[in-house]
Amino acid sequence: MITQQDHLARILDLTAPLAVEEVPLAEALGHTLAANVMTTMDLPPWDAAAMDGYAISLEHFQPGTLPVTKTLPAGHTTPERIAPGEAAAIMTGAPVPAGADTIIPLEVFHEPSQSLPREITIDNIPKTDQHIRRRAEDTHAGALVAAAGTVLGPNHIGAIAATGTATVFTARQPSVAIISTGDELVAPGTPPDYGQIPDSNAPLVAATLTKLGAKPTQQLRIRDSQASLEHTIAQLEHTVDAIILTGGASVGAHDISNYVLSAWQHEDPTRAITFDTINIRPGKPQGFGLSPAGTPVWSLPGNPVAVLVSLHLFVAPGIAKMQRRSPEPHRLRVRTTKTLDTPKNMNYYMLATLNQGYATPLPSNSHLAVKMAQATGLLHVPAEVDGIEADQPVEYIAL
């Protein structure tokens, strides 16, 4: 038996970052930045109106009636100036004219209308600097917008677009082939015969990969046939960036993944696919290494909760490294609502729900597929402790 840390260390040692490519911003959602995005301009690039209203100068200002000498809509492209004693009608987002010290909302003078008055009457002295967005209030030229390693979400896309950037440099998203092994598996939607079950692993792996920013290119089901598996993986290793198998990772007579992949030779034996027993539950049997073509291959157990745990502990960090971002999963410290009875020397992972900082463990036997739908995360009881009492801190990994 080897430790979880040693198995993960080997995965990270054998996976390599993929090439960097320039992609249109409109297609970059879910990609990982390979280079910092810096803004090339101040935002706002000039003082701008924060409300529809009237821009005035407070120089030598006295209450009274002012002529409205200009109308400045958003998108006005000519720099303007106003003198003391006059006003400019201005719309939200329009550049503030030189000489203006403040903006008075239009509602002070009249109801919203497309017909604007030729003059306005001000009965008191307004406060300076009202309803003006100052130049560079958001950010300044040369500032960091999003750092390398950032997984681009809608918020990042919007912020980068605001700087006028049309393309970004990202790590290429890894293409991954998924193979489910087992005579008992049928496609979801196919009525199973006696002794058969729907294949939940391939959809689970595919959905996880998509969430991680990878591209699941194929979902294949292979019967417990060594010849069939050998033929399939020999074809796949040259066409994808990684291969993930589920089922057959243990040492049973029909665990073909172990037998086939262990015999797959690599010119460097230290990089070949090996199978080990890892000090985790669920998910003890694990295989990993490089194919003869250098393609990373994960071989995971077959029970669905074990697959879920394996994806978060071992697949996600490798996929993250391929995309040039930190392989560390996001972990929280929460409190458990129940005592967790676990013996030492094994890392235990349990399905759990989280509510206001307290996690409640769920039944987590490795075959309980439907229980995954109730879970919001995984609780981790480390190998060096002998269980955790109720109301004590415990590590939580969000799903």
HUQUIQUI-V848229 format. One record per backbone hydrogen bond with DSSP energy under -1.0 kcal/mol. NH is the residue of the N-H (numbers start at 0). CO is the residue of the C=O. If there is no record, write none. Layout:
nh: {NH;NH}
co: {CO;CO}
//
This chain:
nh: {1;6;7;8;9;10;11;12;13;14;17;20;22;24;26;27;29;30;32;33;36;38;42;47;48;49;52;53;54;55;60;63;65;67;68;71;75;81;85;86;87;88;89;90;92;93;95;97;99;100;101;102;103;105;107;108;109;119;121;128;132;135;136;137;138;141;142;144;145;148;149;151;156;157;158;159;160;161;162;163;164;167;169;170;171;175;176;177;178;179;180;181;184;185;189;195;196;198;203;204;205;206;207;208;209;210;211;212;213;214;216;219;221;224;228;229;230;231;232;233;234;235;236;238;239;240;241;242;243;244;245;246;254;255;257;258;259;260;261;263;270;273;275;277;278;279;280;285;286;287;288;289;290;293;296;297;298;299;304;306;307;308;309;310;311;312;313;314;315;318;319;320;321;322;323;324;331;333;334;335;336;339;344;346;347;348;349;351;352;354;357;358;359;361;367;368;371;372;373;375;376;377;378;379;380;384;387;390;391;393;395;396;398}
co: {276;2;3;4;5;6;7;8;9;10;321;169;167;165;23;24;151;27;149;168;145;142;138;132;93;130;89;103;87;101;57;121;119;117;86;88;72;97;82;66;54;69;52;71;48;90;46;79;96;55;55;129;53;51;104;105;105;65;63;100;47;43;133;42;42;38;139;36;36;32;146;30;152;153;154;155;156;157;159;160;159;22;20;31;18;214;241;217;243;219;245;221;181;196;186;192;183;185;199;200;201;202;203;204;205;206;207;209;208;173;175;177;179;222;224;225;226;227;228;229;230;231;232;235;235;174;174;295;176;297;178;299;251;253;247;254;255;256;257;260;267;287;285;283;1;277;346;275;298;273;296;270;294;290;288;242;286;244;365;302;303;304;305;306;307;308;309;309;310;314;315;316;317;318;320;319;395;393;356;391;358;387;382;278;380;280;378;376;359;357;354;334;352;350;364;366;368;369;370;351;351;396;349;394;347;381;339;335;388;333;331;377;375}
//
